[in-house]
Amino acid sequence: MYAQVQTIFYSGILALIVALVLGPLLIPVLHRLKFGQSIRQEGPKSHQAKAGTPTMGGIIILVALCVPMLLFFFDKPAIWLALFVTLGHGLLGFLDDFIKVVLKRNLGLTAKQKLLGQIIMAVALAYVVTSYFGLGTDIWIPFFNQSIDFGSLYFIVIFFVLVGTTNAVNLTDGLDGLAAGTTVISAGTYALISYYFGNIELAAFSLATAGACLGFLVYNIHPAKVFMGDTGSLALGGVLATVAVMTKTEFLLIIVGGVYVVETLSVMIQVVSFKTTGKRVFKMSPIHHHFELSGWSEQKVVGVFWSASLLLSIFALSILIMNQGGR
C-alpha cells in the first residue's frame, strides 16, 4: 500500500517538475512562432493588454501529464484509455487553436468537426469501460446513494458528460490562472476519489494532472506569460470526464466541477434571455467577466472562484464518505 501511495505521489511531483522545466523552454518558442492570443474587443478593456500573449500552452500540461504516466503505468490499459480521451481532446483543441491563431480563421474548427471528434471519443470511452473493464451501464446518484442502470442510453449519457465537461472547462478558461487553478483542485479531488475506490492508476493520473496544472500555473498566473488555449482546456475537460466515468461518479462531477457548471449555465442563461427578451442577465458571460465588469479585480475573481471550487470539492468528498463510497 505504501508503494502505491508513493507512486501516486511521485506521479504528481514529476508532472509538476516537467511543467516547471518546460515553461521557460516552450514559451519563447511560442513567441517566436507568433502564436499570440487575440482578444475580444467587446471584453473588459483591461484584457486588451493581453493581446499577443502566446497560447497553446496546454502542450506543457499534456507533456507533463504523459511523462509520469508512460514511466510508471505504461502497461496499464486504464491509463491508455484515459490518455486516448485526453490527448484526443488536446488534438481537437490544438487544431482549433492552430486554425484561429496561425491560419487566422477566427472560427477555428467547425462545430460539426468538433462534434464528430467528441462523438468518436465518447463512443470509444463508453464501449471500452463496459466491454473491457466491465463497469456496467449504471451510474451512482449522490445524496440518494442509489445507482440507476441506463442500459442502451448509457452511451448518450457519457457523450453529454464528455462534451459538457470539455466545453465547461473551455468556457472557464477566460482569466489568468482561473481554469488551471480550478483544475488543480478538481483533479486533486479526483485523485482522492480514485484512491478511495482503490483505483491507483486513476489516482496517479488525476494527481499528475493536478501537478501539471500547478506547474503551468506558475506561468499562467496574473499577469499570464502563456495561455493554455483550447489545447489545454479541452484536454483537461477530457481528464475530468474520463476519471468520473471510470469511477462511476459522473453526477458527483457536477459538484466537484461546480465552478465549471456555473460558468456554463451563465452562458446559457445569457443566450436564452437575450434571444427571448432582448435583455442580458449578466453584464457579460461567462460569469467571471460579469464580476470583472462589476468592479472586481481579475485576481479577486480568480481567488473567489478557486475558493468556491475548494469548498465544492470538500462537499463532494463528504457526500462520498457519508454514502460509504456510493458503489
C-alpha positions in Angstrom: 0.0 0.0 0.0 2.8 2.4 0.9 4.5 1.7 -2.5 1.2 2.6 -4.3 0.9 5.8 -2.4 4.5 6.6 -3.3 3.8 6.0 -7.0 0.8 8.3 -6.9 2.8 11.0 -5.1 5.8 10.6 -7.5 3.4 11.0 -10.5 2.2 14.3 -9.2 5.6 15.6 -8.3 7.2 14.5 -11.6 4.4 16.2 -13.6 4.9 19.4 -11.6 8.7 19.3 -12.3 8.2 18.6 -16.0 5.8 21.5 -16.4 8.1 23.9 -14.5 11.0 22.9 -16.7 9.0 23.1 -20.0 7.6 26.5 -19.4 10.8 28.5 -20.0 11.7 26.3 -22.9 8.3 26.4 -24.8 7.1 29.9 -24.1 9.9 31.6 -26.1 9.2 29.2 -29.0 5.5 30.1 -29.0 6.6 33.8 -29.0 8.9 33.2 -32.0 6.2 31.4 -33.9 3.9 34.3 -33.2 1.2 32.0 -31.6 -0.3 35.1 -29.9 -3.8 35.2 -28.5 -6.3 37.7 -30.0 -8.6 39.4 -27.5 -12.3 40.1 -28.0 -13.0 43.8 -28.5 -16.2 43.6 -26.5 -14.5 42.1 -23.5 -13.1 44.0 -20.4 -10.8 46.8 -21.5 -8.1 45.6 -19.2 -7.8 42.4 -21.3 -6.6 44.3 -24.4 -3.1 44.4 -22.8 -3.1 40.6 -23.1 -3.1 40.6 -26.9 -0.2 38.7 -28.3 0.4 36.6 -25.2 1.3 33.1 -26.5 -1.4 30.5 -26.5 -1.4 26.7 -27.0 0.4 26.4 -23.7 -1.7 23.4 -23.0 1.1 21.4 -24.6 3.1 22.0 -21.4 0.3 20.3 -19.4 -0.1 17.4 -21.8 3.6 16.6 -21.9 3.9 16.9 -18.2 1.0 14.5 -17.7 2.2 12.0 -20.2 5.8 11.6 -18.8 4.9 10.1 -15.4 2.0 8.0 -16.9 4.3 6.4 -19.5 7.1 6.0 -17.0 5.1 4.4 -14.2 1.9 3.0 -15.9 3.0 2.1 -19.4 1.3 -1.4 -19.2 -2.0 -0.2 -17.7 -5.0 -0.3 -20.1 -6.9 2.2 -17.9 -4.2 4.8 -18.4 -4.0 4.3 -22.1 -7.8 4.8 -22.3 -7.6 8.0 -20.2 -4.7 9.2 -22.4 -6.6 8.5 -25.6 -9.5 10.6 -24.5 -7.3 13.3 -23.0 -4.9 13.6 -25.9 -7.7 13.3 -28.4 -9.4 16.3 -27.0 -6.0 18.0 -26.8 -5.6 17.4 -30.5 -9.0 18.9 -31.2 -8.1 21.9 -29.2 -4.7 22.2 -30.9 -6.2 22.1 -34.3 -8.8 24.7 -33.3 -6.0 27.0 -31.8 -3.8 26.5 -34.9 -6.6 27.4 -37.3 -7.5 30.5 -35.3 -4.1 31.7 -34.4 -1.8 30.6 -37.2 -4.2 30.4 -40.2 -6.1 33.5 -38.9 -9.5 31.9 -39.4 -11.4 33.2 -36.4 -13.9 30.4 -36.1 -11.3 27.6 -35.9 -12.8 24.1 -36.3 -16.4 24.0 -37.3 -19.0 22.8 -34.7 -19.6 19.6 -36.8 -15.8 18.8 -36.9 -15.5 19.2 -33.1 -18.7 17.2 -32.5 -17.5 14.3 -34.7 -14.3 14.1 -32.8 -16.1 14.1 -29.5 -18.6 11.5 -30.6 -15.8 9.2 -31.6 -14.1 9.6 -28.2 -17.4 9.3 -26.2 -18.3 6.0 -28.1 -14.8 4.6 -27.5 -14.8 5.5 -23.8 -18.3 4.1 -23.2 -17.6 0.9 -25.2 -14.2 0.2 -23.6 -15.4 0.8 -20.0 -18.4 -1.5 -20.5 -16.9 -4.2 -22.7 -13.4 -4.5 -21.4 -13.5 -3.1 -17.9 -16.9 -4.5 -17.1 -18.1 -1.4 -15.3 -21.7 -1.7 -16.4 -24.1 0.9 -17.6 -25.2 2.0 -14.1 -24.5 5.4 -12.6 -24.3 6.3 -9.0 -26.7 9.1 -7.8 -25.3 11.3 -5.0 -27.5 12.0 -1.9 -29.8 9.0 -2.7 -26.9 6.5 -2.6 -28.6 4.6 -5.4 -27.4 3.5 -8.8 -29.5 3.8 -11.9 -28.9 1.4 -14.9 -29.2 3.5 -18.1 -28.9 0.5 -20.4 -28.5 1.5 -24.0 -28.9 5.2 -23.1 -25.6 5.0 -21.2 -23.7 5.9 -24.4 -25.7 9.0 -24.7 -25.1 9.9 -21.1 -21.4 9.5 -21.5 -21.4 11.7 -24.6 -23.1 14.5 -22.7 -20.7 14.1 -19.7 -17.7 14.3 -22.0 -19.0 17.2 -24.2 -20.4 19.1 -21.3 -17.3 18.9 -19.2 -14.8 19.7 -22.0 -16.9 22.7 -23.1 -17.4 23.9 -19.5 -13.7 23.9 -18.8 -13.1 25.7 -22.0 -15.6 28.4 -21.0 -13.9 28.8 -17.6 -10.5 29.5 -19.3 -11.1 33.2 -19.6 -8.9 34.8 -16.8 -5.3 34.3 -15.9 -5.0 31.2 -13.8 -8.7 30.5 -13.5 -9.1 27.2 -15.4 -5.6 25.9 -14.4 -6.1 26.7 -10.7 -9.6 25.3 -10.6 -8.4 22.1 -12.3 -5.6 21.7 -9.7 -8.4 21.5 -7.1 -10.8 19.3 -9.2 -8.2 16.9 -10.4 -6.7 16.7 -6.9 -10.1 15.8 -5.6 -10.5 13.1 -8.2 -7.1 11.7 -7.1 -8.6 11.3 -3.6 -11.9 9.8 -5.0 -9.9 7.3 -7.2 -7.8 6.3 -4.3 -10.9 5.9 -2.1 -12.2 3.4 -4.6 -8.8 1.6 -4.8 -8.0 2.7 -8.3 -4.3 3.5 -8.0 -3.8 4.2 -11.8 -6.6 6.8 -12.0 -5.4 8.4 -8.7 -2.0 8.8 -10.1 -3.4 10.1 -13.4 -5.5 12.7 -11.6 -2.7 13.8 -9.3 -0.4 14.1 -12.3 -3.0 16.3 -14.0 -3.1 18.5 -10.8 0.7 18.6 -10.7 0.9 19.5 -14.4 -1.7 22.3 -13.9 0.1 23.6 -10.8 3.4 23.8 -12.8 1.7 25.5 -15.7 0.0 27.9 -13.2 3.4 29.4 -12.4 3.5 30.9 -15.9 -0.3 31.4 -16.2 -1.0 33.3 -13.0 -1.7 37.0 -13.5 -0.1 38.5 -15.4 0.0 35.4 -17.6 3.1 34.7 -19.7 1.2 32.0 -21.6 -2.4 30.8 -22.1 -3.4 27.1 -22.3 -5.7 27.7 -25.2 -8.3 25.1 -26.3 -5.3 22.7 -26.5 -5.3 22.6 -22.7 -8.9 23.4 -21.7 -10.5 20.7 -23.9 -7.9 18.1 -22.7 -8.5 19.0 -19.1 -12.2 18.5 -19.5 -11.4 15.2 -21.1 -9.4 14.2 -18.0 -12.1 15.0 -15.5 -14.9 13.4 -17.6 -12.9 10.2 -18.1 -12.0 9.8 -14.5 -15.6 10.5 -13.5 -16.8 7.8 -15.9 -14.2 5.3 -14.8 -15.0 5.8 -11.1 -18.8 5.8 -11.8 -19.1 9.3 -10.2 -20.5 11.1 -13.2 -23.1 13.0 -11.2 -20.6 13.8 -8.4 -18.6 15.6 -11.1 -21.4 18.2 -11.2 -20.5 19.1 -7.6 -16.7 18.8 -7.9 -16.8 20.8 -11.1 -19.4 23.2 -9.8 -17.5 26.3 -10.9 -17.4 24.9 -14.5 -21.2 24.3 -14.2 -21.9 27.8 -13.1 -19.8 29.2 -15.9 -21.7 27.2 -18.5 -25.1 28.0 -17.0 -24.3 31.7 -17.1 -23.7 31.5 -20.9 -26.9 29.5 -21.5 -28.9 31.9 -19.4 -27.4 34.9 -21.2 -28.1 33.5 -24.6 -31.7 32.4 -23.8 -32.5 35.7 -22.1 -31.1 37.8 -25.0 -32.9 35.8 -27.7 -36.2 35.7 -25.9 -36.4 39.2 -24.3 -33.6 41.1 -25.9 -32.1 41.8 -22.4 -28.9 40.5 -20.8 -29.0 39.0 -17.3 -25.2 39.5 -16.9 -23.0 42.4 -18.0 -21.1 39.8 -19.9 -20.8 36.0 -19.9 -19.3 33.7 -18.8 -20.0 35.0 -15.4 -16.3 35.7 -14.4 -16.5 38.6 -16.9 -19.7 39.9 -15.2 -17.8 40.2 -11.9 -14.9 41.9 -13.6 -17.2 44.5 -15.2 -18.8 45.0 -11.8 -15.5 46.3 -10.5 -13.8 43.2 -9.2 -10.1 42.8 -10.0 -9.1 39.8 -12.1 -7.2 38.4 -9.1 -10.2 38.7 -6.8 -12.5 36.9 -9.2 -9.9 34.1 -9.6 -9.4 33.8 -5.9 -13.1 33.7 -5.1 -13.7 31.0 -7.8 -10.8 28.9 -6.6 -12.2 29.1 -3.0 -15.6 28.1 -4.3 -14.1 25.2 -6.1 -12.3 24.0 -3.0 -15.5 24.2 -0.9 -17.4 22.3 -3.5 -14.8 19.6 -3.6 -14.8 19.2 0.1 -18.6 19.0 0.0 -18.4 16.3 -2.7 -15.9 14.3 -0.7 -18.1 14.5 2.3 -21.1 13.2 0.3 -19.0 10.3 -0.9 -17.8 9.3 2.5 -21.3 9.7 4.1 -22.7 7.4 1.4 -19.9 4.9 2.1 -18.5 5.2 -1.4 -21.7 5.1 -3.4 -20.8 2.0 -5.3 
